[in-house]
Amino acid sequence: MLDPAPDSATPSSDLAWYVVHTRTKAEHIAAAMLESMFSIPSYCPRIKFQRATTRGKVWFIEALFPSYFFARFDPAISLRAVRHAQSVLNVIEFGGNLCQVPDEIIEAIRTEMDGQIIKEIASPLQPGDAVEITDGPMRGLAGIVHSLRRGEDRVRILLDFLGSQNPIDVPAHALLSPRTARSVLAEGDKS
């Protein structure tokens, strides 16, 4: 996926996309700094999502690739400026060679983001989804999502229990469906 660029000491006349490593949660700041101070095109896709906290549901905005963003520059001209920009730790390289990201990869990410810099991620659960309860006394039981409870982080599911379908309300973070990843659920439990 990533192609090594020519040796960083060798002059290059072509612009290319590179992956820039930043301090935690400073990707968008570093990208904006490169754009405004050095006119280096940057791309830092971010996602917006809700997570249950002790204060209730809260909106979060995070980088799609935490601690990384893309910058398009000529290393012979701008590498030093990029490496020493605010919040930048380094430009990713392998074996001493900078790694280019093909334009097709950047375009594929932009397409996946629907052309937005910040894309809102909706709840991965939808009515009719088959789910498994992953927490609490009913852990391991399967059911079908009946409805999402508005204003709450709860989901009503129909649970096959004792020969009939019984509706129960379960915290959304305690459900696993084909659209949710176990790693996402584990992060939700920490909040």
C-alpha positions as CSV (number, residue, x, y, z in Angstrom):
1,M,0.0,0.0,0.0
2,L,2.8,2.4,0.8
3,D,5.6,2.9,-1.7
4,P,9.1,3.9,-0.6
5,A,10.0,7.3,-2.0
6,P,13.5,8.0,-3.3
7,D,16.2,8.6,-0.6
8,S,15.3,11.7,1.3
9,A,18.7,13.2,0.5
10,T,18.1,12.8,-3.2
11,P,16.4,15.8,-4.8
12,S,12.9,15.1,-6.1
13,S,10.8,17.4,-8.3
14,D,7.5,15.6,-7.8
15,L,4.9,16.2,-5.1
16,A,3.7,13.1,-3.3
17,W,1.5,12.3,-0.3
18,Y,3.3,11.2,2.9
19,V,2.1,10.1,6.3
20,V,3.0,12.5,9.1
21,H,3.1,11.3,12.7
22,T,1.9,13.7,15.3
23,R,1.4,14.1,19.1
24,T,-1.8,12.5,20.4
25,K,-5.0,14.3,19.4
26,A,-3.0,17.0,17.6
27,E,-3.4,15.8,14.0
28,H,-5.8,18.5,12.8
29,I,-3.7,21.2,14.5
30,A,-0.5,20.1,12.8
31,A,-2.3,19.7,9.4
32,A,-3.8,23.2,9.7
33,M,-0.4,24.6,10.7
34,L,1.3,23.1,7.6
35,E,-1.5,24.5,5.4
36,S,-1.5,28.0,6.8
37,M,2.2,28.6,7.4
38,F,3.9,26.6,4.6
39,S,1.1,26.2,2.0
40,I,1.6,22.4,2.2
41,P,-1.7,20.6,1.3
42,S,-2.8,18.4,4.1
43,Y,-5.6,15.9,4.6
44,C,-6.7,14.9,8.1
45,P,-10.0,13.0,7.9
46,R,-12.0,13.0,11.2
47,I,-15.1,11.2,12.5
48,K,-17.8,12.5,14.8
49,F,-19.7,10.1,17.0
50,Q,-21.6,9.8,20.3
51,R,-20.4,7.9,23.3
52,A,-22.1,7.4,26.7
53,T,-20.2,8.9,29.5
54,T,-21.0,9.7,33.2
55,R,-22.3,13.0,32.0
56,G,-24.7,11.3,29.5
57,K,-24.2,11.1,25.7
58,V,-21.4,13.3,24.5
59,W,-20.3,14.0,20.9
60,F,-16.6,13.3,20.2
61,I,-14.5,14.2,17.2
62,E,-11.4,12.2,16.6
63,A,-9.0,11.6,13.7
64,L,-9.8,8.7,11.5
65,F,-6.2,7.7,11.9
66,P,-5.2,8.7,15.4
67,S,-1.9,10.5,15.6
68,Y,-1.5,10.5,11.8
69,F,-2.5,12.7,8.8
70,F,-1.4,13.0,5.2
71,A,0.6,15.9,3.7
72,R,1.5,16.5,0.0
73,F,5.0,17.9,-0.5
74,D,8.3,17.6,-2.2
75,P,10.8,16.2,0.4
76,A,13.7,18.0,-1.3
77,I,12.0,21.4,-0.6
78,S,9.7,20.9,2.4
79,L,10.8,17.9,4.5
80,R,12.6,20.0,7.1
81,A,9.5,22.4,7.5
82,V,7.2,19.4,7.9
83,R,9.4,17.6,10.4
84,H,9.7,20.8,12.5
85,A,6.1,21.9,12.4
86,Q,4.2,22.3,15.6
87,S,2.9,18.9,17.0
88,V,4.7,16.9,14.3
89,L,6.9,14.0,15.6
90,N,8.1,12.7,12.2
91,V,7.3,11.7,8.7
92,I,6.9,8.0,8.3
93,E,9.8,6.1,6.7
94,F,11.0,2.6,6.3
95,G,14.6,1.7,6.0
96,G,15.6,5.3,5.9
97,N,13.3,6.0,2.9
98,L,10.2,8.2,3.1
99,C,7.0,6.3,2.2
100,Q,4.7,7.7,-0.4
101,V,1.0,7.1,-0.3
102,P,-0.4,6.7,-3.8
103,D,-3.0,9.3,-4.9
104,E,-5.5,6.4,-5.4
105,I,-5.4,5.6,-1.7
106,I,-6.1,9.3,-0.7
107,E,-9.0,9.4,-3.2
108,A,-10.4,6.1,-1.8
109,I,-10.3,7.6,1.7
110,R,-12.0,10.8,0.5
111,T,-14.7,8.7,-1.3
112,E,-15.3,6.6,1.9
113,M,-15.6,9.9,3.8
114,D,-18.2,11.2,1.3
115,G,-15.9,14.1,0.5
116,Q,-16.3,15.5,4.1
117,I,-13.4,16.4,6.5
118,I,-15.6,15.4,9.5
119,K,-18.0,12.5,8.9
120,E,-20.7,11.7,11.4
121,I,-20.9,8.0,12.3
122,A,-24.4,6.9,13.1
123,S,-25.3,4.1,15.6
124,P,-24.2,0.8,14.2
125,L,-27.4,-0.8,15.5
126,Q,-30.5,-0.8,13.4
127,P,-34.0,-2.4,14.0
128,G,-34.0,-6.0,12.8
129,D,-30.3,-6.6,13.5
130,A,-29.4,-9.9,15.2
131,V,-27.4,-9.1,18.3
132,E,-25.6,-10.9,21.2
133,I,-25.6,-9.5,24.7
134,T,-22.0,-9.1,25.8
135,D,-22.4,-7.8,29.4
136,G,-24.5,-8.5,32.5
137,P,-26.5,-11.4,33.7
138,M,-27.9,-12.2,30.2
139,R,-24.4,-12.3,28.6
140,G,-24.2,-14.7,25.6
141,L,-28.0,-14.6,24.9
142,A,-29.1,-13.6,21.3
143,G,-31.9,-11.4,20.3
144,I,-33.2,-9.1,17.6
145,V,-33.2,-5.2,17.8
146,H,-36.7,-4.0,18.1
147,S,-36.1,-0.3,18.5
148,L,-33.5,2.3,19.6
149,R,-34.5,4.4,22.6
150,R,-34.3,8.1,21.8
151,G,-32.3,10.3,24.2
152,E,-30.9,7.2,26.0
153,D,-28.1,4.8,25.3
154,R,-30.4,1.9,25.5
155,V,-31.8,-0.5,22.9
156,R,-35.0,-2.6,23.1
157,I,-34.4,-6.1,21.9
158,L,-36.7,-9.1,21.5
159,L,-35.1,-12.0,23.4
160,D,-36.2,-15.6,22.8
161,F,-36.6,-16.8,26.3
162,L,-38.7,-19.7,27.7
163,G,-40.4,-20.3,24.3
164,S,-41.6,-16.7,23.6
165,Q,-40.1,-13.4,22.5
166,N,-39.8,-11.0,25.4
167,P,-38.8,-7.3,25.0
168,I,-36.0,-6.1,27.2
169,D,-34.0,-2.9,27.3
170,V,-30.2,-3.3,27.2
171,P,-27.4,-0.7,27.2
172,A,-26.2,-0.2,23.6
173,H,-22.6,-0.8,24.6
174,A,-23.5,-4.3,25.8
175,L,-24.6,-5.5,22.4
176,L,-22.6,-7.1,19.6
177,S,-23.9,-7.2,16.0
178,P,-22.3,-7.9,12.7
179,R,-21.9,-4.1,12.3
180,T,-20.0,-3.5,15.6
181,A,-16.5,-4.6,16.4
182,R,-15.6,-6.0,19.8
183,S,-12.8,-3.4,20.1
184,V,-15.4,-0.6,19.8
185,L,-17.4,-2.2,22.6
186,A,-14.3,-2.5,24.8
187,E,-13.7,1.2,24.3
188,G,-17.3,2.0,25.2
189,D,-17.0,0.1,28.5
190,K,-14.1,2.3,29.6
191,S,-16.1,5.5,29.3
